[in-house]
Amino acid sequence: MKDRGLKKRQIGTVVSNRMDKTVVVSIERIVEHPVYKKYMRRRGKCVAHDAQNMCRIGDKVMIVETRPLSKTKRWRVREVLEKAL
């Protein structure tokens, strides 16, 4: 049996939890401009499965890639790293 390899992991902030068992996570990364060499912030959003509905807006979470769960969900919440105030 072949190894499936490691699944990707991302750390981000929950920006929406209005859906049932689903959260939207904003992932921020810093990239260097190819010409001007200035560092810029880039943001992306991922839709993740939250089975226990435990995430709130502002929580810092770790998400891990998984099989497609719906049209847009390809990530699953692995753990909540920090709770929002």
Secondary structure by P-SEA (a helix, b strand, c coil): cccccbbbbbbbbbcccccccbbbbbbbbbbccccccbbbbbbbbbbbbbccccccccccbbbbbcccccccccbbbcccccccc
